[in-house]
Amino acid sequence: MVDRKLTNLEQLLDRIDETGEGETSVSLDMLMDTIGKRSFGPLLLLIGVILISPLSGIPGLPSTMGAAVFLVAVQMLVRKQRIWLPGWILKREIKQQRLGKASQWLRRPARAVDRFVKNRLSLLVDGPGSWPIALVCVLLGVTLPIFEPLPFAASGAGVALTCFGLAMTAHDGVLALLAYSATLGIGGVIAYSLL
């Protein structure tokens, strides 16, 4: 696949639709080939979008995505140039029809979000600014399996991951700040439920 630069949510949804054309099922490996295996932002964005969509209700998907987020975030911390994920995660498949429906379901919100995304406060996402994002993503990856028993509860983490991924992709520090806020909210809900 040609590595075309991804800059917003609608482009990601277009790539997801391209990947599913003519297929019965689509694997995470196929999706990664479409968005590129060298960019952490688009991969976090892809995982976040999957978790926000109705696909998060598929049994085992939040835990699989949690493992993927954890591994991606650790590789961000050690400054890897190419993203590696184990075969059992890459082989995870989603029916093309379900993926297409999820993509269509996300189109309207994606258009609304894309209007506000721009290159600003990039020091919060570029270079050393990406390390705190990676640390928070490690925590999100670890907590995603906790949400597994609750249908669609992983969507909160999906919002944070989508914001982080889009922030890194578009160099938008304001989105990174929103992602940190969403993560604090998730932490508050977890703490409240444990008390």
C-alpha positions in Angstrom: 0.0 0.0 0.0 1.2 3.5 -0.8 1.9 5.5 2.4 -0.5 8.5 1.9 -0.5 11.0 4.8 -3.5 10.7 7.1 -4.6 14.1 8.5 -8.2 13.6 9.8 -11.0 11.2 10.9 -12.8 11.2 7.5 -9.6 10.1 5.7 -9.2 7.3 8.2 -12.8 6.1 7.6 -12.2 6.3 3.8 -9.1 4.0 4.3 -11.2 1.6 6.4 -13.8 1.4 3.6 -11.1 0.9 1.0 -9.6 -2.0 3.0 -13.0 -3.8 3.3 -13.9 -3.6 -0.4 -14.5 -7.0 -1.8 -13.6 -8.8 1.4 -15.8 -10.8 3.8 -13.6 -10.1 6.8 -10.9 -7.5 7.5 -8.0 -8.2 9.8 -6.2 -5.6 11.9 -3.1 -6.4 9.8 -5.0 -5.4 6.6 -6.1 -2.2 8.3 -2.5 -1.4 9.4 -1.3 -2.0 5.9 -3.8 0.6 4.7 -3.0 3.3 7.3 0.8 2.6 7.5 3.0 0.7 10.0 5.3 3.6 10.8 2.9 6.1 12.3 1.8 5.7 15.9 -0.9 8.5 15.7 -3.0 6.9 12.9 -2.8 3.4 14.7 -4.0 4.9 18.0 -6.7 6.7 16.0 -7.8 3.5 14.3 -8.0 1.6 17.7 -9.9 4.5 19.3 -12.4 4.7 16.4 -13.0 0.9 16.7 -13.6 1.2 20.4 -16.0 4.2 20.0 -18.0 2.4 17.4 -20.6 -0.4 18.0 -17.8 -2.8 17.3 -16.6 -2.4 20.9 -19.5 -4.7 21.9 -17.8 -7.7 20.1 -16.7 -10.1 22.9 -12.9 -10.0 23.3 -12.4 -6.9 21.2 -11.8 -4.4 24.1 -9.1 -6.8 25.6 -7.4 -7.3 22.2 -7.4 -3.6 21.5 -6.1 -3.0 25.1 -3.2 -5.3 24.4 -2.5 -3.5 21.1 -2.6 -0.1 22.7 -0.2 -1.3 25.4 2.3 -2.6 22.9 2.0 0.4 20.7 2.5 2.8 23.6 5.6 0.9 24.9 7.1 1.1 21.4 6.4 4.9 21.4 8.3 5.2 24.7 11.4 3.3 23.3 11.2 5.4 20.0 10.7 2.4 17.6 10.6 3.4 14.0 8.2 0.6 12.8 5.2 -0.7 14.8 5.2 -4.4 15.7 2.2 -6.3 17.0 2.0 -10.1 17.6 0.3 -12.3 15.1 -2.7 -13.1 17.3 -3.6 -9.4 17.4 -2.9 -8.8 13.7 -5.0 -11.8 12.7 -8.1 -10.6 14.7 -10.8 -10.2 12.1 -14.0 -8.2 11.9 -16.8 -8.9 9.4 -16.6 -6.4 6.5 -20.3 -5.7 6.7 -20.0 -4.8 10.4 -16.9 -2.7 9.8 -18.7 -0.8 6.9 -21.8 -0.2 9.2 -19.5 1.2 11.9 -17.7 3.4 9.4 -21.0 4.8 8.2 -22.2 5.3 11.8 -19.1 7.4 12.5 -19.2 9.6 9.4 -21.4 12.4 10.8 -19.4 12.8 14.1 -16.1 12.6 12.1 -17.1 15.5 9.9 -18.0 17.6 13.0 -14.7 16.8 14.7 -12.6 17.4 11.6 -13.9 21.0 11.4 -12.1 21.8 14.7 -8.8 19.9 14.1 -5.8 22.0 13.2 -2.1 22.3 13.8 -1.7 24.1 17.2 0.3 23.7 20.4 2.3 21.0 18.6 4.9 20.9 21.4 2.3 18.8 23.4 2.4 16.0 20.8 5.7 16.2 18.9 9.1 14.9 20.2 9.2 14.8 24.0 5.5 15.8 24.1 4.6 12.3 22.9 6.1 10.6 25.9 3.3 11.6 28.4 0.8 10.5 25.7 2.6 7.1 25.5 2.5 6.7 29.3 -1.2 7.5 29.5 -1.8 5.1 26.6 0.0 2.4 28.5 -2.4 2.9 31.4 -5.4 2.9 29.0 -4.2 -0.3 27.5 -4.0 -2.0 30.9 -7.4 -0.8 31.9 -9.3 -1.8 28.7 -9.7 -5.5 29.7 -11.4 -4.3 32.9 -14.2 -2.8 30.7 -14.7 -6.1 28.9 -17.7 -7.4 31.0 -19.6 -4.1 30.5 -21.0 -3.8 27.0 -19.7 -0.6 25.2 -17.9 0.6 28.4 -14.6 0.7 26.5 -16.0 3.5 24.4 -14.8 6.0 27.0 -11.2 4.8 26.6 -11.9 4.9 22.8 -12.7 8.6 23.0 -9.4 9.3 24.8 -7.4 7.1 22.3 -9.2 8.8 19.3 -8.3 12.2 20.6 -4.6 11.2 21.3 -4.3 9.5 17.9 -5.9 12.5 16.0 -3.8 14.9 18.1 -0.6 13.1 17.0 -1.7 12.8 13.4 -2.7 16.4 13.0 -0.2 17.9 15.5 -3.0 19.3 17.5 -2.1 19.9 21.2 -5.6 21.1 22.1 -6.9 17.6 21.2 -4.2 16.1 23.4 -5.4 18.2 26.3 -9.0 16.9 25.6 -7.6 13.4 25.6 -5.9 13.9 29.0 -9.2 15.3 30.3 -11.1 12.2 29.0 -8.6 9.9 30.6 -9.0 11.7 34.0 -12.7 11.3 33.6 -12.3 7.5 33.0 -10.0 7.3 36.0 -12.6 9.1 38.2 -15.3 6.7 37.1 -13.1 3.7 37.8 -12.1 5.1 41.2 -15.7 5.9 42.1 -16.9 2.4 41.1 -14.2 0.8 43.3 -15.1 2.8 46.4 
